[in-house]
Structure formats: C-alpha cells, structure tokens
Amino acid sequence: MSAGLLATVGLALPAAAQPARPAEVTTPASDPGAAPGDGLALTPPMGFNNWNSTHCRAEFNEAMVKGIADIFVAKGLKDAGYQYVNLDDCWALPQRDANGKLVPDPVRFPNGIKAVADYVHSKGLKIGIYTSAGTKTCNSAGFPGGLGHEKSDAQQFADWGIDYLKYDNCNNQGVDAKQRYRTMRDALKAATETTGRPIVYSICEWGENKPWEWAGEVGQLWRTTGDISDSWGSMLSIAKQNLPLAKYAGPGHWNDPDMLEVGNGGMTATEYRSHFSLWSVMAAPLLIGTDLRKANAETYEILGNHEVIAVDQDPLGKQGTVVSSEGGRWVIAKEMADGSRAVALFNETDRPQHIATTATGVGLPRATAYGLRDLWAHKDYNTAGAISATVPAHGTVLYRASADTRWASYPPAAELGLDGTALTEAGATAQVGTTLTDLGRTPAQQVSVRLTGPDGWRIRATSPTRAASLPTGSKLATRWQVTAPAGAAPGAYDLTVSADYRSPGGDKAAARLVSAVHVVVAPPSGNSYASDLPWLSALNGWGPVEKNTSVGENEAGDGHPLTLGGTRYDKGLGVHAPSEVTYYTGGRCSRFTAQVGVDDEEGTAGTVGFEVWADDAKVASSKTLTNADPATALDAAIGGAKTVRLVVTDGGDGVTSDHGDWADAAFTC
C-alpha cells in the first residue's frame, strides 16, 4: 500500500438500465462457426438458483420457487433474458422409494416437482434441478446421488418436465470423472428421445479434472472452480481462475465460474457491479443467487442492466480475453457479433487506479475516431482512440467500443482522476489533486470541476477549477486542500469529484467520481497486538477476518481458538486466503512480528503464503506453508511506512481449506 490513495469508491448510476443501442460499425462480424448439433445453450444460460441465498434452510420450498417465477415476469427479468428457475440440493428425501425412484420432500414440495415445473412453464419459463455424480449429494443430510441410477433419474427428470440439470461431484467413490459425467449425458439423451424434452447439462465437478478440455462433448457448461462465496476475495479468486480459459468457451459450451452473489450482502454495490460485469464479459452463465423476494432496487438495477446482459448474451459467443493486468489494473476485451468490442476496465486494488487501453489495442480497426458507450451510465461518447478511466477501488467501468460512423454526434469522452493522500488524521489538512482529461476527437468546452465533502469539512481549491476549452489529450489539473474537523471520528468519509463540460455543438456532459477519505488514528507508542487495533480494510476469501480466533468461513465470531502445531494463541488474526488486512501506521512504527501458518483445524489440508507490505514494498514473506510446517516467525522492518498490509495467498493451488493464522501479530511503535 502506498502513502497515496487508499480508497473505496462508488459510481453514480441511473435508476434503471435501458436496452442497448446497436452500434453502427464498419467492420464485419466474425463467423461464429457451426453451432452444436443439439442447439442447447447457444448463449450462456440465465436464470436463478436458490443455493447461495438459502442453502438447505426451510425457506427453500415450493412457495419460493413459484414466487421467483412470478418475480421473473413481474419485474421484467424474463424480458431481460432470465429463463431458468433452478432447484439446488435438499429438494429430495434422503431415501429412494421401493422402486429406486427419487422422492421429493413432501414438506418442501407437497405437490411434487412436476406440479412446480408445470407452474414455472405456465409463466413461459424453464425449470432446473440438482443431483450429484456420486452416491449422495453434497449436503451432510445425505440425499441420494445419481451414481448408478443415471438412466432412472434422467428419465424421472424428463417426465417431471425438467429443462436443466446441475450435476455435482460429491461422494463420487473415486470413479473417473469423464466416465461419470458421460454416463449421465447418455442417460439424458435417452430420456430426451422418449419424452422429446431436451435438458441442458451443467457439469459441476469444480474444475478438478480440467473439464474445459473434454466436457464440450459432454455438456453445455462446466464449472471451472470451487464454490463461490459472498465475499470480494472469493469472487476475485474465481474470476482469476476462469479468465485464462477463454479459448474453450463458445455457443453451446461455456466456462462456468459459479453462480452470482449479487444482492446477498457480503459485498458493496461497487463490488457487485464488478461481479456482474466480469461474469458478463467472460460469457459466464448468469444464475441469480439472491432471494429476489427480498432484493432491493439496487440489486434489481444491477441484475436487470440490459446493456451488460447483451455483452454476456452476444450470439458470437466469445469469452473476453485479458489484454493486460499489471498491478491489479485489468483490461478485458470481448469481441461482439456486430464487430464492436466490450471492454472491461477492472480495478482489483483498494484505491482508485488509472486503467487504459486503446481501440486498436482491443482489436478495432484504425479510424479517425470511435464511439464509446458506457454500459453502466448508459451514455455515448466519442474518443480519439483512448479507452481509459480512473476506476474506483474494486470497481469496473464497462464500455462498448465501435468504429461508429456517428461518433461526431456524441460529446467527447473525458476521464476524471484523483490523486494525493486519502488518509488524514482529525484536524489535519490533506493535499488532493484532481484532473479532467479530454479523450475525445472533439474538444471539451466550458469545463468546470468541483470537489465536495461531508458537512463540516473544509475544502479549498489552490489552482484553477475552470477551462474554456480542452483539446484532445489535454487536461485541467486542480490542487485542493482538504481538512477534516478536529473532532472527526475515525472512519471513511466520501469525497465527490464532479465535472461539467459541453461538446462543440453545445451538448452537456458530466463526469463524477466518489472516493472515501479515511480519518485515521496512529497506533499508540510501544507494543500493540494487531487484533487490538482498528484496520483500514480487511478482505477475505471466505467469511470475515476474525480477531483472536480462526476464520469460521460464514458469520463473524464463528471461528475457533488460533492453533498452530498444537500451540494455542490468545491473540492474532484468523483469515482465509486470498486475504489482505491493512493498518494505518502513520510512519510511527518500526517493526511487525507474527507467528504464521495453516490453522490446525484444517488437518492435512490447506496451503498458504504470508507477506508483509510496508506501503508499496514487500518487507517480509514466508515460503508456501502447509499443516506439516510448524509455526513460522515473521519479523518485518516497517519504519517510515504510512500503511502496513498483511497478505495471505493461496499457495497457487486454489483456496480450499486455506485457513491462515497471524498468531501473536504485533506492531512496535
């Protein structure tokens, strides 16, 4: 972490998304190639699955499933493209009947599955169901799996009217994955022949056997990762695993990085927009994982953004590819059927970042200028070729760029930037800089910039805030003094940068960036345990970071005593990779120490690495540690650093069971 910006940022959004405006382009669409013979899932499946919001709790029942179908119609989600209402685990009784048939739970589904399927179909929607390619499903209650019962189960699903099968990987008895999943494929085909009902086949073997290399001949989609959880770290880790697999995706065969968590409460709205943007640019299935009966307007706005959905559902079927990713500044470009490019500028870091590419860099032909459509702001701009933005922390700006012959009718694109310190102590004055850069082929005119903050804060410009005209590539740079009130409590406060300008034709345009300035308190003199100090930010792969216990992966406070190599520690942090915990030290601390390792609760599982960063310098690290390793001492010199960041990585083999402990973690100040 540098001594500069440490911020969380949000973007202003419209009340509702509007349908995408087709781009007029000068290049022909690429040939998407022959579609699979079965014609299933020619675009990524869209719908709902209950698991992420209900797990196996009692609220998963017939009323919920019917209610979701009703909401799809009433809220416009059906019109937006969502069509599958999918049941996950726990819908059946633990035992088959005397004939070996699956039995729906009569409490959850008193009228049976066929009656629910009929209801869903009556709404013009489709229904999905779940089982596992093993003797039992994944839930601890031990519901029956499909291994050895494939033909009977597939026929039962088809007879009920099922349109989609999610086939999991638990209790597989070590049987070869390709064999297990092909057997169910053949059973589904046979059931289709007898009923005339095709069933989309979702292979959920967690990417363990590289299904992207063989599953294209087996099903329509395959999981590339382990399960997602409702946290930034989990979503980010899964996206990074799925992004390199673009060449395997296409019409009728999709990489599946797991279901959406949008709306479940574990991430910010900015992070959920990134989640939805990334899944769309990766041409991933869009399966809503929140209980829509409880969802707020912001959740519906994200899930219902027609322009972002159009990126996911583009008939060319290309998954976006990574153009660059240096320093957590990602550029991902997706070729579209009309010749345009969807371009995601994604910031994985915890401070605003300038992220940039060019129209030719994402594959567009050379042209005088281009059209640039902001898919979250629903605005058109022209650009001379630059595609860039100062992207909020954990945010994504999603553009659709095209060689649009109408470019001159749009106002010039402009980038708002923010730099300087966003860490200040109460009563102190911070120096902040803003920039507005004209990216367009046409000049930005009558330009003005404002910086505003909370009531009681003093903000004063120390350089010009207006410009008569900004030609292509030029900028208005303004310096500001920002002073927090003497009594300001520690925490995050919003600073808002706003700009207004006009196109040469007089059309109004605006830009806005919201950044959080942190009022901080330096640690006291002497030795202090990290768990006794407030952190600036805490990111975790599963569940929240815990103080003085291991991480329990779900709710705060559900961990156990920190234990490494049989030794119990009363003080420390329990985390789950990938994790980052950042502290403000204000240049007043000299040393950080800790005993680190994989918590004993994970048995022989888990591989993690530990790093200590003082501002932007890595000052200590461990080797990759497992449970076989004893507690490892880290001793880091951090003199002069304004922030210290404690990082735990997954060891390069995925995040399963990666419970890392920062035991006896302490600062000397």
SULDA-V538301 format. One record per helix or strand. SS is the DSSP state (hx for helix, st for strand). FROM is the first residue (numbers start at 0). LEN is the number of residues. If there is no record, write none. Layout:
((SS & FROM & LEN) (SS & FROM & LEN))
//
This chain:
((st & 8 & 2) (st & 45 & 4) (hx & 50 & 4) (hx & 61 & 13) (hx & 76 & 4) (st & 83 & 3) (st & 91 & 1) (st & 103 & 1) (hx & 111 & 11) (st & 125 & 7) (st & 135 & 1) (st & 143 & 1) (hx & 149 & 11) (st & 163 & 5) (hx & 176 & 19) (st & 199 & 4) (hx & 210 & 3) (hx & 214 & 3) (st & 220 & 3) (hx & 231 & 12) (hx & 245 & 3) (st & 249 & 1) (st & 252 & 4) (hx & 268 & 13) (st & 285 & 3) (hx & 296 & 7) (hx & 305 & 7) (st & 320 & 4) (hx & 325 & 3) (st & 328 & 7) (st & 340 & 7) (st & 352 & 6) (hx & 359 & 3) (st & 369 & 5) (st & 378 & 5) (st & 385 & 6) (st & 395 & 7) (hx & 406 & 3) (st & 410 & 2) (st & 413 & 7) (st & 422 & 2) (st & 428 & 10) (st & 443 & 9) (st & 457 & 4) (st & 465 & 5) (st & 474 & 9) (st & 490 & 12) (st & 507 & 12) (st & 526 & 3) (hx & 529 & 3) (st & 536 & 3) (st & 545 & 2) (st & 561 & 3) (st & 566 & 3) (st & 571 & 5) (st & 578 & 6) (st & 590 & 8) (hx & 599 & 3) (st & 607 & 7) (st & 616 & 5) (st & 624 & 1) (st & 631 & 6) (st & 642 & 7) (st & 658 & 10))
//
